[in-house]
């Protein structure tokens, strides 16, 4: 009896395998099913797909695409292409839950998109991809893996380029080592990634990972990261490490360099409040300002160290600020300033502060500064707090003397470079 049962089971399995083999090698059926899959994806994603004919493996419940291009069928502005795509359908979920759980892998994606202050078209497209779809069965992506991404973003009149060799992975399943309930989670592994703005590299040689996880109960996301990168926007020489974590309420990031000259902690919370605390070479500020303002290199570096402990509150009218900024031993060419201190004071539409400039016993000045975000102009006033004397040499005695509070300097400037 047992032998007869085994023969029946064996014959049944063999007939299924033979049937699948016949289906697998039917070009007509491959074309019909492949066209149906492409049509369904185009309708679900509101997009047009250009690709080689899908290759379907009925034994492994898998679909293979090569050299595909996806463009929008609506008024969004984006496009992306891939070298290869593998879609696996879980047969267990299909049989037991009447649900098509998709596990998707893309190799070598190249994408471009339009971005505004309100939205990024490609992100809205990605959200549509991950929305569950009801057909004869429920269709839901459960995991996505992307190996290597090149992304170009057109933001207003600027072009941002991200080249990210590495692996992006996101899944919606159980991970008992981290959490018990099924939820979205994933990671991004980077290897020699590059970020460029208007063809100028802002970060390159970036290595490390970003981990993220979605809270199933309130829908918020939590991120953590540790990256090592070259940052020519502030200093082209050492490697910098960025590590920290953040969620929907806020977070913190720590920027350090291998030479231990920079250690800057950034905290932020929502609605947006930014805190900066730490120290770094003052030349970093000049390098970044020169690059952002004129897209050129900083060829005349500043010496000195900057210590900051400030709170910034950006809004539509500008940036409100409070705290202190101290610069020690700053030198420009042959001129040296032992200490420059600025105490920032809260103001609605201005940056205002009290400034103190000290050069040992030679001179000392104090005053105030202000920047008006609405008018895009600022002012600086200084008054001497010590007696000013002309330099004295053996052949040239002092020719002038200015008593304290008798020297007054007032400067105004704007974003167009006009100073008075």
C-alpha positions in Angstrom: 0.0 0.0 0.0 2.8 2.4 0.9 4.6 1.6 -2.3 1.5 2.3 -4.3 1.0 5.6 -2.6 4.6 6.6 -3.3 4.2 5.7 -6.9 1.1 7.8 -7.2 2.8 10.8 -5.5 5.8 10.4 -7.7 3.7 10.3 -10.8 1.8 13.3 -9.7 5.0 15.3 -9.1 6.4 14.2 -12.4 3.3 15.2 -14.2 3.4 18.7 -12.6 7.1 19.0 -13.5 6.4 17.9 -17.1 3.6 20.4 -17.3 5.7 23.2 -16.0 8.5 22.2 -18.4 6.1 22.5 -21.3 4.8 25.8 -20.1 8.3 27.1 -19.5 9.3 26.4 -23.0 6.2 27.8 -24.7 7.2 31.1 -26.3 3.6 32.0 -26.9 2.7 31.6 -23.3 5.9 33.4 -22.2 4.9 36.4 -24.4 1.3 36.4 -23.3 2.1 36.3 -19.5 5.0 38.7 -20.0 2.8 41.3 -21.8 0.1 41.0 -19.1 2.8 41.6 -16.4 4.1 44.7 -18.2 0.6 46.1 -18.7 -0.3 45.5 -15.0 2.8 47.3 -13.8 2.2 50.3 -16.1 -1.3 50.7 -14.8 -0.2 50.3 -11.2 2.7 52.7 -11.4 1.1 55.1 -13.9 4.2 54.8 -16.0 5.4 53.5 -19.4 7.9 50.7 -19.5 10.4 50.0 -22.3 12.3 46.7 -21.9 13.3 43.5 -23.4 10.7 40.7 -23.4 10.2 39.4 -19.8 11.7 36.0 -19.2 9.5 34.0 -16.8 10.6 31.0 -14.7 7.5 29.1 -13.7 9.6 26.7 -11.6 10.9 29.4 -9.3 8.0 31.9 -9.6 10.3 34.5 -11.0 10.3 37.2 -13.7 13.5 38.6 -15.3 13.8 41.9 -17.2 16.9 43.4 -18.9 17.7 46.9 -20.1 14.5 48.6 -18.9 13.4 52.2 -18.9 10.5 53.7 -16.9 9.0 57.1 -17.7 5.8 58.7 -16.3 2.4 58.4 -17.9 1.2 61.6 -16.2 2.7 65.2 -15.8 5.5 64.2 -13.4 9.1 64.7 -14.6 11.3 61.7 -14.0 12.9 58.7 -15.7 14.9 55.8 -14.6 16.5 52.8 -16.1 18.1 49.5 -15.0 20.4 46.9 -16.5 18.6 44.0 -14.9 15.5 43.3 -12.8 14.5 40.1 -10.9 11.0 39.8 -9.4 10.3 36.8 -7.2 6.8 35.9 -6.1 6.5 33.9 -2.9 4.6 30.7 -3.7 3.7 30.1 0.0 1.9 33.4 0.4 0.2 32.8 -3.0 -1.2 29.5 -1.9 -2.0 30.1 1.7 -2.9 33.9 1.7 -4.0 34.5 -1.9 -1.4 37.3 -1.9 1.4 38.0 -4.3 4.3 39.0 -2.1 7.0 40.5 -4.4 10.7 40.4 -3.8 12.4 42.8 -6.3 16.1 43.3 -7.2 17.4 45.9 -9.6 21.0 46.2 -10.8 22.6 49.5 -11.9 19.8 52.1 -11.7 20.3 55.5 -13.4 17.6 58.0 -12.5 16.8 61.7 -13.0 14.0 63.8 -11.6 12.6 67.2 -11.0 12.5 68.6 -7.5 10.9 71.7 -6.0 10.6 73.0 -2.5 7.4 71.0 -2.1 8.1 67.7 -3.7 10.4 65.4 -5.6 8.6 63.6 -8.5 10.6 60.4 -8.3 9.7 60.0 -4.6 6.0 60.2 -5.4 6.5 57.5 -8.0 8.3 55.3 -5.5 5.5 55.7 -3.1 3.1 54.5 -5.8 5.3 51.4 -6.4 5.0 50.3 -2.7 1.3 50.8 -2.4 -0.6 47.4 -2.2 -2.7 46.6 -5.2 -5.9 44.5 -5.3 -6.2 42.3 -8.4 -7.5 38.8 -8.5 -5.0 38.5 -5.6 -3.5 41.1 -3.3 -0.2 42.2 -4.8 2.3 43.8 -2.4 6.0 44.5 -2.6 7.7 43.0 0.4 11.4 43.7 -0.3 13.4 45.8 -2.6 17.2 45.5 -3.3 19.0 48.0 -5.5 22.7 47.4 -6.4 24.3 50.8 -7.5 22.3 54.0 -8.0 23.2 57.1 -10.1 20.7 59.9 -9.4 20.5 63.4 -11.0 18.1 65.9 -9.4 17.2 69.2 -11.2 16.4 71.6 -8.3 15.4 75.1 -9.6 18.4 76.1 -11.7 20.9 73.7 -10.0 21.8 70.1 -10.7 22.6 67.7 -7.9 24.4 64.5 -8.8 24.6 61.4 -6.5 26.7 58.4 -7.6 26.1 55.7 -5.0 27.9 52.4 -5.6 26.6 50.0 -3.0 23.4 48.3 -2.0 20.1 49.7 -0.9 17.7 47.3 0.8 14.2 47.7 2.3 11.9 45.0 3.4 8.5 44.6 5.2 8.9 41.5 7.3 9.9 40.2 10.7 13.4 40.7 12.1 13.3 39.0 15.5 16.8 40.2 16.3 15.6 43.9 16.2 11.8 43.8 16.6 9.0 41.3 16.8 6.3 42.8 14.6 6.4 42.9 10.8 7.4 46.4 9.7 9.4 48.2 7.1 13.1 48.4 7.7 16.3 48.4 5.7 19.8 49.8 5.1 22.0 51.6 2.6 25.6 50.4 2.2 27.8 52.9 0.4 31.2 52.3 -1.2 33.0 55.2 -2.7 29.9 57.3 -3.2 30.0 60.8 -4.7 27.8 63.9 -4.2 28.2 66.8 -6.7 26.3 70.1 -6.9 26.7 72.0 -10.2 29.7 69.7 -11.1 31.5 70.6 -7.9 32.2 67.7 -5.6 30.8 68.3 -2.1 31.5 64.7 -0.8 33.4 61.8 -2.4 34.9 58.5 -1.4 32.0 58.0 1.0 31.8 54.7 2.8 29.6 53.4 5.5 25.9 52.6 6.1 22.6 54.1 7.0 20.0 52.0 8.8 16.3 52.8 9.1 13.2 51.3 10.6 9.5 52.3 10.5 7.4 52.4 13.7 4.4 50.3 12.9 2.1 52.1 15.4 2.6 55.7 14.5 4.2 55.4 11.0 7.3 57.4 11.9 10.8 56.4 10.8 14.0 56.1 12.8 17.5 56.4 11.2 21.0 55.8 12.3 24.3 56.2 10.4 28.0 56.1 10.4 29.8 57.4 7.3 33.4 58.2 6.4 33.9 60.7 3.6 36.1 63.4 2.0 34.4 66.8 2.3 36.1 69.3 0.0 33.3 71.7 0.7 35.2 72.4 4.0 38.5 70.7 3.8 39.9 68.5 1.0 42.6 66.7 3.0 41.4 64.5 5.9 38.6 62.0 6.0 35.6 63.0 8.1 33.3 60.8 10.0 29.5 61.5 10.3 27.6 59.4 12.8 24.3 59.9 14.6 20.6 59.0 14.7 17.3 60.8 14.2 13.5 60.2 14.0 10.3 62.3 13.5 11.0 64.3 16.6 14.6 65.2 16.0 18.1 63.8 16.4 21.8 64.4 16.5 24.8 64.1 14.3 28.5 64.3 15.2 31.1 65.5 12.6 34.8 64.7 13.4 38.0 64.5 11.4 40.9 62.0 11.6 43.3 64.8 12.8 41.0 65.7 15.7 40.9 69.4 14.7 37.1 69.3 14.1 34.5 68.0 16.5 31.1 69.5 15.9 27.8 68.2 17.3 24.6 69.1 15.6 21.2 68.5 17.3 17.9 69.2 15.7 14.2 68.9 16.6 10.8 69.7 15.0 9.5 72.3 14.4 13.0 72.9 13.1 15.5 74.0 15.8 19.2 73.4 15.2 21.9 73.4 17.8 25.6 73.6 17.0 28.3 73.0 19.6 32.0 72.3 19.2 35.2 73.5 17.5 36.8 73.5 14.1 39.4 75.5 12.0 37.9 78.9 11.1 39.2 78.4 7.6 36.4 75.8 7.1 33.9 78.7 7.1 35.8 80.7 4.5 36.2 77.6 2.3 32.5 76.8 2.4 31.4 80.4 1.9 33.8 80.9 -1.1 32.6 77.7 -2.7 28.9 78.5 -2.2 29.1 82.1 -3.3 31.4 81.9 -6.3 32.0 78.1 -6.9 35.8 78.7 -6.6 38.5 77.3 -4.3 39.7 79.1 -1.2 43.3 80.1 -2.2 44.0 82.4 0.8 43.3 80.3 3.9 42.7 81.7 7.3 44.4 80.6 10.5 42.7 80.1 13.8 40.1 78.0 15.7 36.4 78.6 16.0 34.4 77.6 19.0 30.6 77.6 18.7 27.6 77.1 21.0 24.6 78.4 19.2 20.9 77.7 18.6 19.4 78.5 15.2 15.6 78.7 14.4 15.0 79.0 10.7 11.7 80.2 9.4 10.2 82.0 6.4 11.5 85.4 7.5 15.1 84.2 8.0 17.1 82.6 10.9 16.8 83.6 14.5 19.8 82.8 16.6 21.3 82.9 20.1 24.5 81.7 21.7 28.2 82.5 21.3 30.9 82.3 18.7 34.6 82.7 19.7 37.5 82.7 17.2 41.1 82.5 18.6 44.4 83.3 17.0 42.9 84.2 13.6 45.4 85.4 11.1 44.8 86.9 7.7 48.1 87.3 5.7 50.4 89.1 8.3 47.6 90.4 10.5 46.7 88.5 13.6 43.7 88.7 16.0 44.0 86.9 19.3 40.3 86.8 20.0 37.1 87.7 18.3 34.0 87.0 20.3 30.3 87.3 19.2 27.4 86.9 21.5 24.3 86.4 19.4 21.0 87.7 20.7 17.5 86.5 19.8 15.6 88.6 17.2 12.6 88.0 15.0 13.9 89.1 11.6 17.5 89.9 12.3 20.8 88.3 13.4 22.0 90.6 16.1 25.0 90.4 18.4 27.6 92.0 20.6 31.1 91.8 19.3 34.5 92.0 21.0 37.9 92.1 19.2 41.1 91.8 21.2 44.7 92.0 20.1 46.7 91.7 23.4 47.6 95.2 24.6 47.9 96.7 21.1 44.3 97.3 20.6 40.8 96.2 21.7 37.5 97.1 20.2 33.8 96.4 21.0 30.6 96.9 19.2 27.6 95.3 17.6 26.5 93.6 14.4 23.2 93.0 12.7 21.9 91.2 9.6 18.5 91.9 8.1 17.1 88.9 6.2 14.3 90.8 4.6 16.6 93.6 3.3 19.5 91.2 2.7 22.0 93.7 4.3 24.0 94.0 7.5 25.9 96.4 9.6 28.9 96.4 12.0 29.9 99.1 14.4 33.2 99.1 16.4 34.6 101.5 19.1 38.1 101.3 20.6 38.1 100.3 24.3 41.9 100.9 24.8 44.2 103.7 23.7 45.4 103.4 20.1 49.0 104.3 19.4 50.9 104.4 16.2 53.7 101.8 16.0 56.9 103.1 17.6 60.4 102.4 16.3 63.8 103.8 17.2 63.7 106.0 14.1 60.0 106.8 14.1 58.3 107.8 17.4 54.6 107.5 17.8 52.8 110.1 15.7 49.2 109.7 17.0 47.3 108.7 20.0 43.6 107.9 20.2 42.0 107.7 23.6 39.5 105.0 24.5 36.0 105.4 23.0 37.2 108.1 20.5 37.6 105.8 17.4 34.3 104.8 15.8 34.0 102.6 12.7 30.7 101.8 11.0 30.4 99.3 8.1 27.3 98.3 6.0 27.2 95.6 3.4 24.7 93.6 1.3 24.6 90.3 -0.6 25.6 92.1 -3.8 29.0 92.9 -2.3 28.4 96.6 -1.8 30.2 97.8 1.3 30.4 101.3 2.9 
